[in-house]
Amino acid sequence: MVTGLSPRQALAELTARLAKAGCPDPAFDAAWLLRLVTGRDPRLDDTPLSEEEAARLGSLARQRAARVPLQYLAGRWPFLDMELAVGPGVLIPRADTEVVCEAAADRVRERPAPRVLDLCAGTGALGLGVRSLVPAARVTLLEKSPEAFAYLRRNCAEQAARPGPAPVPVQGDVFTWQDSLPDGQLDLIVSNPPYLTGAEMAALQPEVAFEPAMALAAGADGLDFYRHIAAAYRRPLRAGGWLVLEIGWRQDEAVRALLTAAGWADVGGQPDFGGNPRVVWAKKPADENNL
Ligand SMILES: C[S@@+](CC[C@H](N)C(=O)[O-])C[C@H]1O[C@@H](n2cnc3c(N)ncnc32)[C@H](O)[C@@H]1O
C-alpha cells in the first residue's frame, strides 16, 4: 500500500486487490482492515495514510489476498454481545452458532443457577454465549487442542469480568471426559463438535482450509462425535436435562435418528438464519434413573 493515499483511495485500491484474489466479500474485508489499521472512517476523515499504516495495511492485504481468514487477521471477532479472541489454531465462531446459543439458553432460562457444560468448546462461543444470555449459569467448557485451549482460557478470563459465576475452562478429551463427571448433576450440555465428512474435508473453501482440521473432521460420515455424545453424556444430565447440538446442514435426520435410537426423549430441532437445519436438541427422560 502506498504512503500518502487518503483512506478513501486506500479502500478502493484494497477492495480491487482483494476482488482480484477471489475474496468473496472484498468491500467488507477492505473496510474492516482499513479500520483495524487506521481506526478512521474514510467517510469522515481524509487524513492520508502514514508510512507505518501503509506498511501494515500492505502486509494485511497480502495475507488476506492469500485467503487467510479476515477474523485471524483481526484477532478478535464479535459473537452475540461479546468480542472473542480468535487466531490460527482455533475455529472462528460462526454467526449461525448464535441460533444454537439462543435455543440452548431457552431451555435453562427459568432455572435458578443452571449447570451447563460445553463440549468441544473452541473459543468458547457456545458456552460463553449461553452464559451471556443466562448470567446465572455455571458454565464449564471442555477443549482438547492446546492451541484452541489457549484462546478458550483467555476468553473465559475476559468474560469472568461480567456478572455471574466465572466460566471454567478445562482441557480434556470428549471421548473420555464423561468418566470424570458425577451422575445427574448437569442441566444442559451444549456442543458444536467437529462434523465434516472425509469428502467435505477434501473440498474446503480456501479460508476454511486455514482452520484446524481437528476442529472440522469427524470420521467418514461426520457423525463420530454425535454418536459418542449421545451414548456417553446422558448419565451426567439430571432427569429432564437437555442436550443441544449444532449440526451440519445435511445431518438433521441422521443426528435425530441416532439420539432417538440411543433413548433420548423430545428430540427436535430448528433452522439457522439461512433456513438450513442447524440445531438439534434432546431431553433426558424425566423418569430416567441414571444409566
Ligand atoms: C467445530 S469446532 C467448534 C468450536 C466452538 N464450539 C464453536 O462453536 O465455535 C470443534 C472443536 O472441538 C475440538 N475437539 C476436537 N476433538 C476433540 C476432542 N476429542 N475432545 C475435545 N475437543 C475436541 C476442536 O479442537 C475444536 O475446537
The ligand as an SDF file (V2000), in Angstrom:
LIG
                    3D

 27 29  0  0  0  0  0  0  0  0999 V2000
  -16.4010  -27.2670   15.2490 C   0  0  0  0  0  0  0  0  0  0  0  0
  -15.2280  -26.6960   16.4440 S   0  0  0  0  0  0  0  0  0  0  0  0
  -16.3620  -25.7900   17.4770 C   0  0  0  0  0  0  0  0  0  0  0  0
  -15.7660  -24.7610   18.3430 C   0  0  0  0  0  0  0  0  0  0  0  0
  -16.7980  -23.9280   19.1220 C   0  0  0  0  0  0  0  0  0  0  0  0
  -17.6870  -24.7940   19.9030 N   0  0  0  0  0  0  0  0  0  0  0  0
  -17.6230  -23.0610   18.2010 C   0  0  0  0  0  0  0  0  0  0  0  0
  -18.8310  -23.3140   18.0530 O   0  0  0  0  0  0  0  0  0  0  0  0
  -17.0790  -22.1120   17.6250 O   0  0  0  0  0  0  0  0  0  0  0  0
  -14.9030  -28.1850   17.3310 C   0  0  0  0  0  0  0  0  0  0  0  0
  -13.8990  -28.0880   18.4940 C   0  0  0  0  0  0  0  0  0  0  0  0
  -13.7230  -29.3970   19.0320 O   0  0  0  0  0  0  0  0  0  0  0  0
  -12.3770  -29.5600   19.4490 C   0  0  0  0  0  0  0  0  0  0  0  0
  -12.0940  -31.0030   19.5620 N   0  0  0  0  0  0  0  0  0  0  0  0
  -11.7670  -31.8680   18.5680 C   0  0  0  0  0  0  0  0  0  0  0  0
  -11.5980  -33.1100   19.0700 N   0  0  0  0  0  0  0  0  0  0  0  0
  -11.8490  -33.0270   20.4060 C   0  0  0  0  0  0  0  0  0  0  0  0
  -11.8640  -33.9740   21.4490 C   0  0  0  0  0  0  0  0  0  0  0  0
  -11.5920  -35.2650   21.2300 N   0  0  0  0  0  0  0  0  0  0  0  0
  -12.1670  -33.5530   22.7010 N   0  0  0  0  0  0  0  0  0  0  0  0
  -12.4560  -32.2370   22.9410 C   0  0  0  0  0  0  0  0  0  0  0  0
  -12.4540  -31.2890   21.9920 N   0  0  0  0  0  0  0  0  0  0  0  0
  -12.1600  -31.6700   20.7250 C   0  0  0  0  0  0  0  0  0  0  0  0
  -11.6050  -28.8460   18.3550 C   0  0  0  0  0  0  0  0  0  0  0  0
  -10.2920  -28.5490   18.7580 O   0  0  0  0  0  0  0  0  0  0  0  0
  -12.4980  -27.6200   18.1110 C   0  0  0  0  0  0  0  0  0  0  0  0
  -12.1050  -26.5640   18.9550 O   0  0  0  0  0  0  0  0  0  0  0  0
  1  2  1  0
  2  3  1  0
  2 10  1  0
  3  4  1  0
  4  5  1  0
  5  6  1  0
  5  7  1  0
  7  8  2  0
  7  9  1  0
 10 11  1  0
 11 12  1  0
 11 26  1  0
 12 13  1  0
 13 14  1  0
 13 24  1  0
 14 15  1  0
 14 23  1  0
 15 16  2  0
 16 17  1  0
 17 18  1  0
 17 23  2  0
 18 19  1  0
 18 20  2  0
 20 21  1  0
 21 22  2  0
 22 23  1  0
 24 25  1  0
 24 26  1  0
 26 27  1  0
M  CHG  2   2   1   9  -1
M  END
$$$$
